[in-house]
Amino acid sequence: MPHELDKILISYEQPDFKDKLSKLRFAVVHAARFRIDSKENEQLRDIVKEVMRRGDNAVEEYTERYDGIKLTPEQFRVSKGDLEKAHTEINKELLKSIHQAIENVRKYQEEIFIGNFKHPGIKYTPIKRIGICVPGASAPLPSTVIMTAVPAQVAGVKEIVVVSPPRYKGSIHPVILAVCKELGIDEVYRIGGAQAVVALARGTDVISKVYKIVGPGNQWVQMAKREVFGPVDIDSIAGPSEVLIIANDEADPAWVASDILSQAEHDPGSAILFTDSPKLSEEVLEELKKQVKQLDRTRDTYECLQKFSGIAVFENMQDIIEWANDFASEHLEIQCGEQSRQIAEKIENAGAIFIGDYSPVAVGDYWAGPSHTLPTGMTAKFFSPLSANDFIKSTSIIEYDKQKLAESAEDIIRLAEVEGLDAHAKSIKIRQQ
């Protein structure tokens, strides 16, 4: 009897294989954005306009409308007492794990920080004030605080603001507050959604303007980030979480299926397997059918598997690599035994590459050191993972003396005059008289 998940398995032998691959590729991309002519996009523009016009009063209105919580502007900010309470009451073993995760991220970010590079022709300065969006709808994400705030701290950012929707008993989940306290962040606001993004970008009577906004979120958050980009910087427009797994017949089908489900449970989340082994594809499919029933979020995960996920059988590994580079996935796992590292060398487009059977995405999400804030929706072709280097700005330093200017004067004058910029040329000539 056919199973509802059977349709996610496709093969190069099917005449419409490439069309089905293309649909898979764009399904998750479209899930991250509003159509320009959509009702949602029009509604988003109204939120942006109203928060810019009415500030805190508009934030209060939208928080009650969309989060079901009535807060006055004076209640937006989480008190230092609440932060301390959350930190004191958190499970001590969990706090120990959080502390080690923080240290792992800090060590990695310090090692890759370009601000340590010294050159007389460039000066690096940390961004003064940044905002972090932490989702709080389907589950608390304390790891997001770690993966965004620690790189900013390594870069030297002095003012870090966290916003998160009041979805836990009218406030923010205490584990998120505990992580903020552990990191020394005391400016935390119980607001979320598009209204929080605009408040950070514009500034209100209660919330001072930031200069960069980072962090994941739903369509409303990401589209709001796009709307405010320009007056402030953003990390990227991040869509639903996604993983592409490249595996051959050496991979363990139960492990591959488990990794697929770890992304599909994000609701929405996309998980795709590329393999050159028909046998593995069938075994993974059977494992999915079995393992999905054992999850807490079986129903939602089923839906993500059907809408945004797939198992694709290719004729050869070269075709897999070409399509993988085209998909430019957020997470790319390679489970191909001894060939894994060799295949990884041929991947040009991916947010993060996880090499080998013992490197599931969860290692990167929580522990390894690189930030889990990664480019999604094919944007890994031009965006990079968030890092400490995203929280500094560079200033060029130019210092000529009399002799050096004299050596270059004729060339500079010649270039200025060909562009018709007479005053530019004269600013050099006057110094040669």
MIRO-224957 format. One line per field, with one value per residue (C-alpha): residue number from 1; residue in three letters; x, y negated, z negated. Coordinates in nm, 4 decimals. Each point is the difference from the previous one (the first is absolute). Layout:
N
num = [NUM:...]
residuo = [ALA:...]
X = [X:...]
Y = [Y:...]
Z = [Z:...]
***
This chain:
433
num = [1:2:3:4:5:6:7:8:9:10:11:12:13:14:15:16:17:18:19:20:21:22:23:24:25:26:27:28:29:30:31:32:33:34:35:36:37:38:39:40:41:42:43:44:45:46:47:48:49:50:51:52:53:54:55:56:57:58:59:60:61:62:63:64:65:66:67:68:69:70:71:72:73:74:75:76:77:78:79:80:81:82:83:84:85:86:87:88:89:90:91:92:93:94:95:96:97:98:99:100:101:102:103:104:105:106:107:108:109:110:111:112:113:114:115:116:117:118:119:120:121:122:123:124:125:126:127:128:129:130:131:132:133:134:135:136:137:138:139:140:141:142:143:144:145:146:147:148:149:150:151:152:153:154:155:156:157:158:159:160:161:162:163:164:165:166:167:168:169:170:171:172:173:174:175:176:177:178:179:180:181:182:183:184:185:186:187:188:189:190:191:192:193:194:195:196:197:198:199:200:201:202:203:204:205:206:207:208:209:210:211:212:213:214:215:216:217:218:219:220:221:222:223:224:225:226:227:228:229:230:231:232:233:234:235:236:237:238:239:240:241:242:243:244:245:246:247:248:249:250:251:252:253:254:255:256:257:258:259:260:261:262:263:264:265:266:267:268:269:270:271:272:273:274:275:276:277:278:279:280:281:282:283:284:285:286:287:288:289:290:291:292:293:294:295:296:297:298:299:300:301:302:303:304:305:306:307:308:309:310:311:312:313:314:315:316:317:318:319:320:321:322:323:324:325:326:327:328:329:330:331:332:333:334:335:336:337:338:339:340:341:342:343:344:345:346:347:348:349:350:351:352:353:354:355:356:357:358:359:360:361:362:363:364:365:366:367:368:369:370:371:372:373:374:375:376:377:378:379:380:381:382:383:384:385:386:387:388:389:390:391:392:393:394:395:396:397:398:399:400:401:402:403:404:405:406:407:408:409:410:411:412:413:414:415:416:417:418:419:420:421:422:423:424:425:426:427:428:429:430:431:432:433]
residuo = [MET:PRO:HIS:GLU:LEU:ASP:LYS:ILE:LEU:ILE:SER:TYR:GLU:GLN:PRO:ASP:PHE:LYS:ASP:LYS:LEU:SER:LYS:LEU:ARG:PHE:ALA:VAL:VAL:HIS:ALA:ALA:ARG:PHE:ARG:ILE:ASP:SER:LYS:GLU:ASN:GLU:GLN:LEU:ARG:ASP:ILE:VAL:LYS:GLU:VAL:MET:ARG:ARG:GLY:ASP:ASN:ALA:VAL:GLU:GLU:TYR:THR:GLU:ARG:TYR:ASP:GLY:ILE:LYS:LEU:THR:PRO:GLU:GLN:PHE:ARG:VAL:SER:LYS:GLY:ASP:LEU:GLU:LYS:ALA:HIS:THR:GLU:ILE:ASN:LYS:GLU:LEU:LEU:LYS:SER:ILE:HIS:GLN:ALA:ILE:GLU:ASN:VAL:ARG:LYS:TYR:GLN:GLU:GLU:ILE:PHE:ILE:GLY:ASN:PHE:LYS:HIS:PRO:GLY:ILE:LYS:TYR:THR:PRO:ILE:LYS:ARG:ILE:GLY:ILE:CYS:VAL:PRO:GLY:ALA:SER:ALA:PRO:LEU:PRO:SER:THR:VAL:ILE:MET:THR:ALA:VAL:PRO:ALA:GLN:VAL:ALA:GLY:VAL:LYS:GLU:ILE:VAL:VAL:VAL:SER:PRO:PRO:ARG:TYR:LYS:GLY:SER:ILE:HIS:PRO:VAL:ILE:LEU:ALA:VAL:CYS:LYS:GLU:LEU:GLY:ILE:ASP:GLU:VAL:TYR:ARG:ILE:GLY:GLY:ALA:GLN:ALA:VAL:VAL:ALA:LEU:ALA:ARG:GLY:THR:ASP:VAL:ILE:SER:LYS:VAL:TYR:LYS:ILE:VAL:GLY:PRO:GLY:ASN:GLN:TRP:VAL:GLN:MET:ALA:LYS:ARG:GLU:VAL:PHE:GLY:PRO:VAL:ASP:ILE:ASP:SER:ILE:ALA:GLY:PRO:SER:GLU:VAL:LEU:ILE:ILE:ALA:ASN:ASP:GLU:ALA:ASP:PRO:ALA:TRP:VAL:ALA:SER:ASP:ILE:LEU:SER:GLN:ALA:GLU:HIS:ASP:PRO:GLY:SER:ALA:ILE:LEU:PHE:THR:ASP:SER:PRO:LYS:LEU:SER:GLU:GLU:VAL:LEU:GLU:GLU:LEU:LYS:LYS:GLN:VAL:LYS:GLN:LEU:ASP:ARG:THR:ARG:ASP:THR:TYR:GLU:CYS:LEU:GLN:LYS:PHE:SER:GLY:ILE:ALA:VAL:PHE:GLU:ASN:MET:GLN:ASP:ILE:ILE:GLU:TRP:ALA:ASN:ASP:PHE:ALA:SER:GLU:HIS:LEU:GLU:ILE:GLN:CYS:GLY:GLU:GLN:SER:ARG:GLN:ILE:ALA:GLU:LYS:ILE:GLU:ASN:ALA:GLY:ALA:ILE:PHE:ILE:GLY:ASP:TYR:SER:PRO:VAL:ALA:VAL:GLY:ASP:TYR:TRP:ALA:GLY:PRO:SER:HIS:THR:LEU:PRO:THR:GLY:MET:THR:ALA:LYS:PHE:PHE:SER:PRO:LEU:SER:ALA:ASN:ASP:PHE:ILE:LYS:SER:THR:SER:ILE:ILE:GLU:TYR:ASP:LYS:GLN:LYS:LEU:ALA:GLU:SER:ALA:GLU:ASP:ILE:ILE:ARG:LEU:ALA:GLU:VAL:GLU:GLY:LEU:ASP:ALA:HIS:ALA:LYS:SER:ILE:LYS:ILE:ARG:GLN:GLN]
X = [0.0000:0.1476:0.1205:-0.0483:0.3778:0.0728:-0.0399:0.3029:0.2260:0.1020:0.2529:0.2089:-0.1818:-0.3231:-0.0530:-0.0980:0.2888:0.1570:-0.3357:-0.0630:0.3474:-0.0682:-0.3292:0.1811:0.2651:-0.2466:-0.2658:0.1942:0.1176:-0.3572:-0.0931:0.2379:-0.1480:-0.3252:-0.1096:0.0238:-0.3709:-0.1128:-0.2319:0.2755:0.2489:-0.2521:-0.0639:0.3739:0.0369:-0.2771:0.1843:0.3227:-0.1780:-0.1913:0.2985:0.2025:-0.2839:-0.1289:0.2967:-0.0684:-0.3778:-0.0013:0.2283:-0.2404:-0.2967:0.1615:0.1318:-0.3537:-0.1412:0.2530:0.1369:-0.3163:0.1875:-0.0882:0.3176:0.0559:0.3247:0.1367:-0.0456:0.1874:0.3381:0.0785:0.1189:0.3439:-0.1764:-0.1762:0.3292:0.1686:-0.2905:0.0089:0.3754:-0.0255:-0.2786:0.1353:0.1041:0.3668:0.1002:-0.1676:0.1805:0.3280:-0.0699:-0.0962:0.3219:0.2110:-0.1873:0.0734:0.3689:0.0122:-0.1579:0.2200:0.3193:-0.0902:-0.1082:0.3178:0.2081:-0.1684:-0.0449:0.1444:0.0164:0.3190:0.1631:0.2079:0.0788:0.0771:-0.2474:-0.3125:-0.1670:-0.2615:-0.2639:-0.2789:-0.3582:-0.1130:-0.3495:-0.1716:-0.3358:-0.0611:-0.3322:-0.0616:-0.3008:-0.2337:-0.2997:0.0255:0.2894:0.2524:0.3302:0.2697:0.2610:-0.0925:0.1085:0.3362:0.0584:-0.0734:0.1081:0.3356:0.1362:-0.1112:0.1761:0.3187:-0.0144:-0.0230:-0.3641:-0.0837:-0.3804:-0.1956:-0.3796:-0.2125:-0.3651:-0.2223:-0.3788:-0.1892:-0.1208:0.0874:-0.2516:-0.0074:0.3752:0.3164:0.0922:0.2256:0.2738:0.0472:0.0140:0.2524:0.2310:-0.0269:0.1006:0.2863:0.1300:-0.0410:-0.2824:-0.2496:-0.1915:-0.2696:-0.3491:-0.3040:-0.1125:0.0345:-0.1159:0.0242:-0.0834:0.3127:0.2219:-0.1309:0.0313:0.3651:0.0682:-0.1882:0.0338:-0.2858:-0.0317:0.0678:0.2402:0.3044:0.0870:0.2500:0.2326:-0.0267:-0.2715:0.0795:-0.1708:-0.2555:-0.3769:-0.3129:-0.1030:-0.1177:0.3345:0.2072:-0.2110:0.0100:0.3790:-0.0070:-0.2215:0.2322:0.3255:0.1865:-0.0559:0.1333:0.2019:-0.1302:0.1675:-0.2126:-0.3591:-0.0083:-0.2752:-0.1057:0.2830:0.1293:0.2397:0.1287:0.1568:0.2347:0.0313:0.1108:-0.0492:0.2474:-0.2384:-0.2186:-0.3646:-0.1286:0.2478:-0.0826:-0.3718:0.0591:0.1894:-0.2802:-0.2541:0.2157:-0.0568:-0.3538:-0.1161:0.0769:-0.3459:0.0726:0.3232:0.1458:0.2013:0.1217:0.2110:0.2120:0.1346:0.1323:-0.1227:-0.3573:0.0338:0.0860:-0.2887:-0.2521:0.1492:-0.0030:-0.3618:-0.0999:0.1903:-0.1817:-0.3357:0.1005:0.1852:-0.2431:-0.2646:0.2310:0.0313:-0.1807:-0.0919:-0.0995:-0.2817:0.1928:0.3082:-0.2093:-0.1202:0.3544:0.1163:-0.2778:0.0287:0.3711:0.1958:0.1052:0.2236:0.1656:0.1866:0.2656:0.1878:0.3403:0.1789:0.1115:-0.3630:-0.0654:0.2822:-0.1224:-0.3545:0.1230:0.1889:-0.3139:-0.2149:0.2553:-0.1476:0.0233:0.1295:0.1760:0.0793:0.2284:-0.0220:0.2024:0.2599:0.3590:-0.1196:-0.1686:0.2876:0.0799:-0.3632:0.0045:0.2896:-0.2237:-0.2815:0.0062:-0.3379:-0.1151:-0.0518:0.1751:0.1420:-0.0203:0.2475:-0.0360:-0.2449:0.0629:-0.0627:-0.3782:-0.1407:-0.0771:0.3755:0.0152:-0.3296:0.1168:0.3629:0.2778:0.0709:-0.1126:-0.3250:-0.3129:-0.1372:0.0529:-0.1134:-0.3113:-0.2118:0.2923:0.1601:0.3144:0.1080:0.0801:-0.0696:0.2228:-0.0624:-0.0323:0.3308:0.1886:0.1119:-0.3578:-0.0007:0.2900:0.0276:0.3174:0.1319:0.2715:0.3050:0.1931:0.3014:0.2357:0.2926:0.1313:0.2424:-0.2456:-0.2666:0.2529:0.0908:-0.3649:-0.1258:0.0134:-0.1844:-0.2724:-0.0448:-0.0209:-0.2729:-0.1979:0.0099:-0.1158:-0.3064:-0.0590:0.0494:0.2068:-0.0157:0.1339:0.3010:0.0558:-0.0013:0.3151:0.1537:-0.0257:0.2174:0.2707:0.0453]
Y = [0.0000:-0.3400:-0.2212:-0.3779:-0.0516:0.2134:-0.3030:-0.1750:0.2573:-0.0991:0.1431:-0.1099:0.2696:-0.2000:-0.2320:-0.2947:0.0480:-0.3409:-0.1749:0.1680:-0.0998:-0.3609:0.0033:0.1315:-0.2675:-0.2875:0.1285:-0.1049:-0.3245:-0.1153:0.1027:-0.2663:-0.2969:-0.1803:-0.0624:-0.3703:-0.0175:0.2116:-0.1042:0.0875:-0.2327:-0.2834:0.0723:-0.0010:-0.3413:-0.1294:0.1295:-0.1673:-0.3276:0.0002:0.0875:-0.2715:-0.2477:0.0935:0.1811:0.1788:-0.0402:0.1932:0.2684:0.0339:0.0342:0.2630:0.1998:0.0312:0.0796:0.2628:0.1394:-0.0375:-0.1820:-0.3450:-0.1867:-0.3683:-0.1432:-0.0143:0.3784:0.0800:0.0323:0.3043:-0.1065:0.0840:0.1847:0.2297:0.0670:0.0855:0.2214:0.1960:0.0499:0.1113:0.2506:0.1621:0.3641:0.0032:0.2744:-0.1915:-0.3168:0.1913:0.1114:-0.3557:-0.1345:0.2491:-0.0744:-0.3693:0.0732:0.2152:-0.2766:-0.2678:0.1947:0.0634:-0.3599:-0.1397:0.2204:-0.1204:-0.3667:-0.2243:-0.2911:0.1555:-0.0747:-0.3179:-0.2105:-0.3757:-0.0432:0.1194:-0.0480:0.2369:-0.1317:0.2013:-0.0993:-0.1873:0.1429:0.3068:0.1746:0.3750:0.1596:0.3237:0.2080:0.1118:0.1538:0.3765:0.0527:-0.2063:-0.0426:-0.0924:0.1194:-0.2944:-0.2412:0.1753:0.0236:-0.3689:-0.1797:0.1720:-0.0928:-0.3583:-0.0030:0.1370:-0.2859:-0.2509:-0.1078:-0.1871:-0.0141:0.3158:-0.0040:0.3159:0.0094:0.3057:0.0382:0.0456:0.3513:0.1617:-0.0983:-0.3543:-0.0389:0.1597:0.3590:0.0007:0.2055:-0.2825:-0.2526:0.2169:0.0080:-0.3782:-0.0353:0.2462:-0.2151:-0.3250:-0.1272:-0.1999:-0.1870:0.2504:-0.0832:0.2279:-0.1009:0.1834:0.0167:-0.2736:-0.2671:0.0861:-0.0160:-0.3437:-0.1245:0.1044:-0.1620:-0.3237:-0.0416:-0.0917:-0.1838:0.3284:0.1757:-0.1803:0.0548:0.2705:0.0058:0.3664:0.2643:0.3710:0.3255:0.2453:-0.0255:0.0636:-0.1706:-0.3108:-0.0490:0.0664:-0.2178:-0.2788:0.0271:-0.0453:-0.3084:-0.1762:0.0952:-0.3149:-0.2170:0.3023:0.3040:0.3572:0.3413:0.1556:0.0905:0.3430:0.2394:0.3391:0.2211:0.2436:0.2902:0.1755:0.3391:0.1621:0.3707:0.3164:0.3671:-0.0244:-0.2215:0.1309:-0.0419:-0.0401:-0.2823:-0.1738:0.0211:-0.1396:-0.2964:-0.0642:-0.0078:-0.2316:-0.2736:0.0896:-0.0434:-0.3739:-0.0679:-0.1114:0.1752:0.1552:0.3213:0.1566:0.3080:0.0289:0.3500:0.2196:0.3124:0.1161:0.2481:-0.2743:-0.2157:0.2773:0.0771:-0.3660:-0.0337:0.2985:-0.1443:-0.3306:0.1723:0.1749:-0.2797:-0.2823:0.1796:-0.0163:-0.3801:-0.2456:-0.2058:0.2814:-0.1849:-0.3192:0.1976:0.2079:-0.3211:-0.1344:0.3278:-0.0179:-0.3715:-0.0785:0.3254:0.2785:0.2959:-0.0254:0.2861:-0.1129:0.1918:-0.0986:-0.2064:-0.2693:-0.0885:-0.0113:-0.2482:-0.2260:-0.0065:-0.0468:-0.3118:-0.1259:0.0642:-0.1885:0.1421:-0.1485:0.3290:0.2566:0.3418:0.2413:0.3644:0.1837:0.1856:-0.0642:-0.2106:-0.2569:-0.2458:0.0271:-0.0835:-0.2894:-0.1558:-0.0227:-0.1839:-0.3714:-0.1099:0.0901:-0.1810:0.2707:0.3383:0.2942:0.2688:0.3656:0.2247:-0.1557:-0.3644:-0.0529:-0.3507:-0.0038:-0.0146:-0.3305:-0.1267:0.0190:0.0799:-0.0049:-0.3755:-0.1478:-0.1942:0.1883:-0.3205:0.0996:-0.1074:0.1822:0.0196:0.0279:-0.3187:0.1954:-0.0860:-0.3496:-0.0189:0.1437:0.1347:-0.2629:-0.0572:-0.2524:-0.1577:-0.1119:-0.2271:-0.2224:-0.2644:-0.1032:-0.3478:-0.0617:-0.1926:-0.2145:-0.2052:-0.1570:-0.2312:-0.2767:0.2206:0.2845:-0.2370:-0.1635:0.3401:0.0718:-0.3500:0.0139:0.3312:-0.1154:-0.3264:0.1856:0.2343:-0.2871:-0.2063:0.2859:0.0250:-0.3731:-0.0624:-0.3170:-0.0751:0.3440:-0.0631:-0.3481:0.1409:0.1859:-0.2777:-0.2567:0.2189:0.0197:-0.3746]
Z = [0.0000:0.0970:-0.2834:0.0016:-0.0207:0.3083:0.2243:-0.1475:0.1699:0.3536:0.2452:0.2966:0.1965:-0.0155:0.3007:-0.2225:-0.2460:0.0600:-0.0292:-0.3331:-0.1211:0.0964:-0.1891:-0.3059:0.0338:0.0096:-0.2412:-0.3067:0.1642:0.0560:-0.3547:-0.1321:0.1855:0.0689:0.3546:0.0843:0.0795:-0.2969:-0.2799:-0.2493:0.1646:-0.0085:-0.3662:-0.0682:0.1620:-0.2272:-0.3075:0.1119:0.0657:-0.3288:-0.2205:0.1693:-0.0534:-0.3453:-0.1556:-0.3286:0.0266:0.3270:-0.1454:-0.2924:0.2364:0.2224:-0.2971:-0.1335:0.3458:0.1098:-0.3286:-0.2076:-0.2760:-0.1318:-0.0954:-0.0583:0.1425:-0.3535:-0.0195:0.3213:-0.1682:-0.2123:-0.3444:-0.1313:-0.2803:0.2475:0.1792:-0.3277:-0.1088:0.3271:-0.0344:-0.3624:0.0656:0.3162:-0.0222:-0.1006:0.2414:0.2838:-0.1073:0.0065:0.3594:0.0974:-0.1479:0.1951:0.3232:-0.0546:-0.0472:0.3151:0.2091:-0.1546:0.0697:0.3642:0.0617:-0.1544:0.2277:0.3200:-0.1000:0.2706:-0.2431:-0.1348:0.3376:-0.0130:0.3072:0.0172:0.2857:-0.1797:-0.3359:-0.1462:-0.2392:-0.1635:0.0680:-0.3106:-0.0469:0.1477:-0.0359:-0.0121:0.0909:-0.1917:0.1083:-0.2743:0.1722:0.0420:-0.2446:-0.1998:0.1821:-0.2529:0.2500:0.2241:-0.2726:-0.0273:0.3755:0.0620:-0.3169:-0.0533:0.3470:-0.0652:-0.3360:0.1554:0.2518:-0.2860:0.0302:-0.3203:0.0176:0.0813:-0.0012:0.0044:0.1061:-0.0230:0.0102:-0.3302:0.0765:-0.3347:-0.2683:0.1340:0.0066:0.1420:-0.0811:-0.3088:0.1694:0.2529:-0.2837:-0.1850:0.3023:0.0341:-0.3647:0.0447:0.2878:-0.1903:0.2234:-0.2028:0.2700:0.0910:0.1291:0.0010:0.3476:0.3309:0.3590:0.2600:-0.2584:-0.2023:0.3092:0.0946:-0.3582:-0.0052:0.3362:-0.0610:-0.3740:-0.2327:-0.3306:-0.1813:0.2408:0.1371:0.3644:0.0931:0.3009:0.0959:-0.0456:0.0064:-0.0768:0.1366:-0.0001:0.2013:0.3232:-0.1826:-0.1717:0.3117:0.2281:-0.2587:-0.0011:0.3755:-0.0357:-0.2462:0.1740:0.0991:-0.3060:-0.1923:0.1021:-0.0201:0.0075:0.2753:0.0825:-0.1586:0.0956:-0.1366:-0.1217:0.2593:0.0386:0.3098:-0.0660:0.2507:-0.0758:0.1756:-0.0797:-0.2890:-0.2002:-0.2808:0.1145:-0.3562:-0.0646:0.3265:-0.0738:-0.3475:0.1463:0.2490:-0.2803:-0.2109:0.2597:0.1022:-0.3599:0.0145:0.1483:0.2580:0.0802:0.3122:0.0163:0.3240:0.0676:0.3148:0.0592:0.2801:-0.1812:0.0722:-0.2853:-0.2499:0.1210:-0.0665:-0.3405:-0.1043:0.1097:-0.2143:-0.2957:0.0418:-0.0104:-0.3214:-0.1802:0.0711:-0.2076:-0.3017:-0.0027:-0.2254:0.3081:0.2312:0.1754:0.0760:0.1056:0.2405:0.1616:0.0431:0.1505:0.2573:0.0815:-0.0196:-0.0073:0.2339:0.0807:0.3418:0.1670:0.2508:0.2649:-0.1360:-0.2638:0.2467:0.0709:-0.3725:-0.0547:0.2806:-0.1348:-0.3563:0.1050:0.1708:-0.3098:-0.2157:-0.3169:-0.3471:-0.1480:0.2178:-0.1468:0.1822:-0.1072:0.2631:-0.2023:0.1065:0.2950:-0.2263:-0.0266:0.3716:0.0848:-0.2464:0.1899:0.3085:-0.1794:0.0759:-0.1354:-0.3514:-0.3273:-0.2011:0.1027:-0.2402:0.0998:-0.0958:-0.1798:-0.3407:0.0903:-0.0064:0.0262:-0.3737:-0.0720:0.1850:-0.1388:-0.3591:-0.0514:0.2607:0.0076:0.3341:-0.0273:0.0996:0.1542:0.3618:0.3489:0.1211:0.3137:0.2456:-0.1367:-0.0969:0.3550:-0.1285:-0.3775:-0.2746:-0.3500:-0.2702:-0.1775:-0.2088:0.3278:0.0682:-0.3050:0.0993:0.2668:0.1740:0.0657:0.2594:-0.1233:0.2521:-0.1039:0.2609:-0.0668:0.2268:0.1913:0.0583:0.1288:0.2327:0.1442:0.0847:0.0798:0.3807:0.0153:-0.2382:0.1910:0.3304:-0.1328:-0.1531:0.3182:0.2238:-0.2239:0.0343:-0.3707:0.0147:-0.3722:-0.0800:0.2229:-0.1460:-0.3570:0.1044:0.2087:-0.2789:-0.2200:0.2717:0.0422]
***
